[in-house]
């Protein structure tokens, strides 16, 4: 799982966040909503080109 998280972070130019060794365990313990929110945050904040679609309300 940790390799998948690193790959996702790298895809969105947020590889520095992969240094958090507690991240995989926190992802496993997170609720579905929290995980979704985290994935959306990475997608949105890592979008250096401004190409991500707008957030849904």
Phi and psi restraints in degrees (range 20) as a CNS / XPLOR table:
assign (resid 1 and name C) (resid 2 and name N)
       (resid 2 and name CA) (resid 2 and name C) 1.0 -63.0 20.0 2
assign (resid 2 and name N) (resid 2 and name CA)
       (resid 2 and name C) (resid 3 and name N) 1.0 -32.9 20.0 2
assign (resid 2 and name C) (resid 3 and name N)
       (resid 3 and name CA) (resid 3 and name C) 1.0 -66.4 20.0 2
assign (resid 3 and name N) (resid 3 and name CA)
       (resid 3 and name C) (resid 4 and name N) 1.0 -36.4 20.0 2
assign (resid 3 and name C) (resid 4 and name N)
       (resid 4 and name CA) (resid 4 and name C) 1.0 -66.4 20.0 2
assign (resid 4 and name N) (resid 4 and name CA)
       (resid 4 and name C) (resid 5 and name N) 1.0 -39.8 20.0 2
assign (resid 4 and name C) (resid 5 and name N)
       (resid 5 and name CA) (resid 5 and name C) 1.0 -65.2 20.0 2
assign (resid 5 and name N) (resid 5 and name CA)
       (resid 5 and name C) (resid 6 and name N) 1.0 -44.8 20.0 2
assign (resid 5 and name C) (resid 6 and name N)
       (resid 6 and name CA) (resid 6 and name C) 1.0 -60.9 20.0 2
assign (resid 6 and name N) (resid 6 and name CA)
       (resid 6 and name C) (resid 7 and name N) 1.0 -43.0 20.0 2
assign (resid 6 and name C) (resid 7 and name N)
       (resid 7 and name CA) (resid 7 and name C) 1.0 -63.4 20.0 2
assign (resid 7 and name N) (resid 7 and name CA)
       (resid 7 and name C) (resid 8 and name N) 1.0 -41.9 20.0 2
assign (resid 7 and name C) (resid 8 and name N)
       (resid 8 and name CA) (resid 8 and name C) 1.0 -64.1 20.0 2
assign (resid 8 and name N) (resid 8 and name CA)
       (resid 8 and name C) (resid 9 and name N) 1.0 -44.1 20.0 2
assign (resid 8 and name C) (resid 9 and name N)
       (resid 9 and name CA) (resid 9 and name C) 1.0 -64.2 20.0 2
assign (resid 9 and name N) (resid 9 and name CA)
       (resid 9 and name C) (resid 10 and name N) 1.0 -40.5 20.0 2
assign (resid 9 and name C) (resid 10 and name N)
       (resid 10 and name CA) (resid 10 and name C) 1.0 -63.8 20.0 2
assign (resid 10 and name N) (resid 10 and name CA)
       (resid 10 and name C) (resid 11 and name N) 1.0 -39.9 20.0 2
assign (resid 10 and name C) (resid 11 and name N)
       (resid 11 and name CA) (resid 11 and name C) 1.0 -58.6 20.0 2
assign (resid 11 and name N) (resid 11 and name CA)
       (resid 11 and name C) (resid 12 and name N) 1.0 -31.9 20.0 2
assign (resid 11 and name C) (resid 12 and name N)
       (resid 12 and name CA) (resid 12 and name C) 1.0 -107.1 20.0 2
assign (resid 12 and name N) (resid 12 and name CA)
       (resid 12 and name C) (resid 13 and name N) 1.0 23.3 20.0 2
assign (resid 12 and name C) (resid 13 and name N)
       (resid 13 and name CA) (resid 13 and name C) 1.0 56.1 20.0 2
assign (resid 13 and name N) (resid 13 and name CA)
       (resid 13 and name C) (resid 14 and name N) 1.0 38.2 20.0 2
assign (resid 13 and name C) (resid 14 and name N)
       (resid 14 and name CA) (resid 14 and name C) 1.0 -128.3 20.0 2
assign (resid 14 and name N) (resid 14 and name CA)
       (resid 14 and name C) (resid 15 and name N) 1.0 37.0 20.0 2
assign (resid 14 and name C) (resid 15 and name N)
       (resid 15 and name CA) (resid 15 and name C) 1.0 -62.6 20.0 2
assign (resid 15 and name N) (resid 15 and name CA)
       (resid 15 and name C) (resid 16 and name N) 1.0 -26.5 20.0 2
assign (resid 15 and name C) (resid 16 and name N)
       (resid 16 and name CA) (resid 16 and name C) 1.0 -59.3 20.0 2
assign (resid 16 and name N) (resid 16 and name CA)
       (resid 16 and name C) (resid 17 and name N) 1.0 -29.5 20.0 2
assign (resid 16 and name C) (resid 17 and name N)
       (resid 17 and name CA) (resid 17 and name C) 1.0 -68.2 20.0 2
assign (resid 17 and name N) (resid 17 and name CA)
       (resid 17 and name C) (resid 18 and name N) 1.0 -17.9 20.0 2
assign (resid 17 and name C) (resid 18 and name N)
       (resid 18 and name CA) (resid 18 and name C) 1.0 -72.0 20.0 2
assign (resid 18 and name N) (resid 18 and name CA)
       (resid 18 and name C) (resid 19 and name N) 1.0 -11.9 20.0 2
assign (resid 18 and name C) (resid 19 and name N)
       (resid 19 and name CA) (resid 19 and name C) 1.0 -71.9 20.0 2
assign (resid 19 and name N) (resid 19 and name CA)
       (resid 19 and name C) (resid 20 and name N) 1.0 -11.8 20.0 2
assign (resid 19 and name C) (resid 20 and name N)
       (resid 20 and name CA) (resid 20 and name C) 1.0 -77.0 20.0 2
assign (resid 20 and name N) (resid 20 and name CA)
       (resid 20 and name C) (resid 21 and name N) 1.0 102.2 20.0 2
assign (resid 20 and name C) (resid 21 and name N)
       (resid 21 and name CA) (resid 21 and name C) 1.0 -69.6 20.0 2
assign (resid 21 and name N) (resid 21 and name CA)
       (resid 21 and name C) (resid 22 and name N) 1.0 -16.0 20.0 2
assign (resid 21 and name C) (resid 22 and name N)
       (resid 22 and name CA) (resid 22 and name C) 1.0 -87.6 20.0 2
assign (resid 22 and name N) (resid 22 and name CA)
       (resid 22 and name C) (resid 23 and name N) 1.0 -5.9 20.0 2
assign (resid 22 and name C) (resid 23 and name N)
       (resid 23 and name CA) (resid 23 and name C) 1.0 -58.7 20.0 2
assign (resid 23 and name N) (resid 23 and name CA)
       (resid 23 and name C) (resid 24 and name N) 1.0 -48.5 20.0 2
assign (resid 23 and name C) (resid 24 and name N)
       (resid 24 and name CA) (resid 24 and name C) 1.0 -58.9 20.0 2
assign (resid 24 and name N) (resid 24 and name CA)
       (resid 24 and name C) (resid 25 and name N) 1.0 -42.4 20.0 2
assign (resid 24 and name C) (resid 25 and name N)
       (resid 25 and name CA) (resid 25 and name C) 1.0 -65.3 20.0 2
assign (resid 25 and name N) (resid 25 and name CA)
       (resid 25 and name C) (resid 26 and name N) 1.0 -41.4 20.0 2
assign (resid 25 and name C) (resid 26 and name N)
       (resid 26 and name CA) (resid 26 and name C) 1.0 -64.2 20.0 2
assign (resid 26 and name N) (resid 26 and name CA)
       (resid 26 and name C) (resid 27 and name N) 1.0 -34.9 20.0 2
assign (resid 26 and name C) (resid 27 and name N)
       (resid 27 and name CA) (resid 27 and name C) 1.0 -66.9 20.0 2
assign (resid 27 and name N) (resid 27 and name CA)
       (resid 27 and name C) (resid 28 and name N) 1.0 -39.6 20.0 2
assign (resid 27 and name C) (resid 28 and name N)
       (resid 28 and name CA) (resid 28 and name C) 1.0 -67.1 20.0 2
assign (resid 28 and name N) (resid 28 and name CA)
       (resid 28 and name C) (resid 29 and name N) 1.0 -32.9 20.0 2
assign (resid 28 and name C) (resid 29 and name N)
       (resid 29 and name CA) (resid 29 and name C) 1.0 -87.3 20.0 2
assign (resid 29 and name N) (resid 29 and name CA)
       (resid 29 and name C) (resid 30 and name N) 1.0 -11.4 20.0 2
assign (resid 29 and name C) (resid 30 and name N)
       (resid 30 and name CA) (resid 30 and name C) 1.0 -72.5 20.0 2
assign (resid 30 and name N) (resid 30 and name CA)
       (resid 30 and name C) (resid 31 and name N) 1.0 153.1 20.0 2
assign (resid 30 and name C) (resid 31 and name N)
       (resid 31 and name CA) (resid 31 and name C) 1.0 -73.6 20.0 2
assign (resid 31 and name N) (resid 31 and name CA)
       (resid 31 and name C) (resid 32 and name N) 1.0 165.4 20.0 2
assign (resid 31 and name C) (resid 32 and name N)
       (resid 32 and name CA) (resid 32 and name C) 1.0 -59.3 20.0 2
assign (resid 32 and name N) (resid 32 and name CA)
       (resid 32 and name C) (resid 33 and name N) 1.0 -42.0 20.0 2
assign (resid 32 and name C) (resid 33 and name N)
       (resid 33 and name CA) (resid 33 and name C) 1.0 -65.8 20.0 2
assign (resid 33 and name N) (resid 33 and name CA)
       (resid 33 and name C) (resid 34 and name N) 1.0 -42.3 20.0 2
assign (resid 33 and name C) (resid 34 and name N)
       (resid 34 and name CA) (resid 34 and name C) 1.0 -64.0 20.0 2
assign (resid 34 and name N) (resid 34 and name CA)
       (resid 34 and name C) (resid 35 and name N) 1.0 -40.5 20.0 2
assign (resid 34 and name C) (resid 35 and name N)
       (resid 35 and name CA) (resid 35 and name C) 1.0 -64.3 20.0 2
assign (resid 35 and name N) (resid 35 and name CA)
       (resid 35 and name C) (resid 36 and name N) 1.0 -44.6 20.0 2
assign (resid 35 and name C) (resid 36 and name N)
       (resid 36 and name CA) (resid 36 and name C) 1.0 -59.7 20.0 2
assign (resid 36 and name N) (resid 36 and name CA)
       (resid 36 and name C) (resid 37 and name N) 1.0 -44.5 20.0 2
assign (resid 36 and name C) (resid 37 and name N)
       (resid 37 and name CA) (resid 37 and name C) 1.0 -61.5 20.0 2
assign (resid 37 and name N) (resid 37 and name CA)
       (resid 37 and name C) (resid 38 and name N) 1.0 -41.3 20.0 2
assign (resid 37 and name C) (resid 38 and name N)
       (resid 38 and name CA) (resid 38 and name C) 1.0 -64.6 20.0 2
assign (resid 38 and name N) (resid 38 and name CA)
       (resid 38 and name C) (resid 39 and name N) 1.0 -44.5 20.0 2
assign (resid 38 and name C) (resid 39 and name N)
       (resid 39 and name CA) (resid 39 and name C) 1.0 -61.5 20.0 2
assign (resid 39 and name N) (resid 39 and name CA)
       (resid 39 and name C) (resid 40 and name N) 1.0 -41.5 20.0 2
assign (resid 39 and name C) (resid 40 and name N)
       (resid 40 and name CA) (resid 40 and name C) 1.0 -65.0 20.0 2
assign (resid 40 and name N) (resid 40 and name CA)
       (resid 40 and name C) (resid 41 and name N) 1.0 -40.0 20.0 2
assign (resid 40 and name C) (resid 41 and name N)
       (resid 41 and name CA) (resid 41 and name C) 1.0 -61.1 20.0 2
assign (resid 41 and name N) (resid 41 and name CA)
       (resid 41 and name C) (resid 42 and name N) 1.0 -47.3 20.0 2
assign (resid 41 and name C) (resid 42 and name N)
       (resid 42 and name CA) (resid 42 and name C) 1.0 -61.9 20.0 2
assign (resid 42 and name N) (resid 42 and name CA)
       (resid 42 and name C) (resid 43 and name N) 1.0 -44.9 20.0 2
assign (resid 42 and name C) (resid 43 and name N)
       (resid 43 and name CA) (resid 43 and name C) 1.0 -60.8 20.0 2
assign (resid 43 and name N) (resid 43 and name CA)
       (resid 43 and name C) (resid 44 and name N) 1.0 -44.8 20.0 2
assign (resid 43 and name C) (resid 44 and name N)
       (resid 44 and name CA) (resid 44 and name C) 1.0 -72.6 20.0 2
assign (resid 44 and name N) (resid 44 and name CA)
       (resid 44 and name C) (resid 45 and name N) 1.0 -47.9 20.0 2
assign (resid 44 and name C) (resid 45 and name N)
       (resid 45 and name CA) (resid 45 and name C) 1.0 -76.0 20.0 2
assign (resid 45 and name N) (resid 45 and name CA)
       (resid 45 and name C) (resid 46 and name N) 1.0 -24.4 20.0 2
assign (resid 45 and name C) (resid 46 and name N)
       (resid 46 and name CA) (resid 46 and name C) 1.0 -87.0 20.0 2
assign (resid 46 and name N) (resid 46 and name CA)
       (resid 46 and name C) (resid 47 and name N) 1.0 0.2 20.0 2
assign (resid 46 and name C) (resid 47 and name N)
       (resid 47 and name CA) (resid 47 and name C) 1.0 -82.8 20.0 2
assign (resid 47 and name N) (resid 47 and name CA)
       (resid 47 and name C) (resid 48 and name N) 1.0 79.5 20.0 2
assign (resid 47 and name C) (resid 48 and name N)
       (resid 48 and name CA) (resid 48 and name C) 1.0 -68.4 20.0 2
assign (resid 48 and name N) (resid 48 and name CA)
       (resid 48 and name C) (resid 49 and name N) 1.0 -21.7 20.0 2
assign (resid 48 and name C) (resid 49 and name N)
       (resid 49 and name CA) (resid 49 and name C) 1.0 -91.5 20.0 2
assign (resid 49 and name N) (resid 49 and name CA)
       (resid 49 and name C) (resid 50 and name N) 1.0 -6.0 20.0 2
assign (resid 49 and name C) (resid 50 and name N)
       (resid 50 and name CA) (resid 50 and name C) 1.0 71.7 20.0 2
assign (resid 50 and name N) (resid 50 and name CA)
       (resid 50 and name C) (resid 51 and name N) 1.0 28.6 20.0 2
assign (resid 50 and name C) (resid 51 and name N)
       (resid 51 and name CA) (resid 51 and name C) 1.0 -98.5 20.0 2
assign (resid 51 and name N) (resid 51 and name CA)
       (resid 51 and name C) (resid 52 and name N) 1.0 -6.6 20.0 2
assign (resid 51 and name C) (resid 52 and name N)
       (resid 52 and name CA) (resid 52 and name C) 1.0 -67.0 20.0 2
assign (resid 52 and name N) (resid 52 and name CA)
       (resid 52 and name C) (resid 53 and name N) 1.0 142.7 20.0 2
assign (resid 52 and name C) (resid 53 and name N)
       (resid 53 and name CA) (resid 53 and name C) 1.0 -65.5 20.0 2
assign (resid 53 and name N) (resid 53 and name CA)
       (resid 53 and name C) (resid 54 and name N) 1.0 154.3 20.0 2
assign (resid 53 and name C) (resid 54 and name N)
       (resid 54 and name CA) (resid 54 and name C) 1.0 -62.0 20.0 2
assign (resid 54 and name N) (resid 54 and name CA)
       (resid 54 and name C) (resid 55 and name N) 1.0 156.7 20.0 2
assign (resid 54 and name C) (resid 55 and name N)
       (resid 55 and name CA) (resid 55 and name C) 1.0 -65.4 20.0 2
assign (resid 55 and name N) (resid 55 and name CA)
       (resid 55 and name C) (resid 56 and name N) 1.0 146.9 20.0 2
assign (resid 55 and name C) (resid 56 and name N)
       (resid 56 and name CA) (resid 56 and name C) 1.0 -88.1 20.0 2
assign (resid 56 and name N) (resid 56 and name CA)
       (resid 56 and name C) (resid 57 and name N) 1.0 140.9 20.0 2
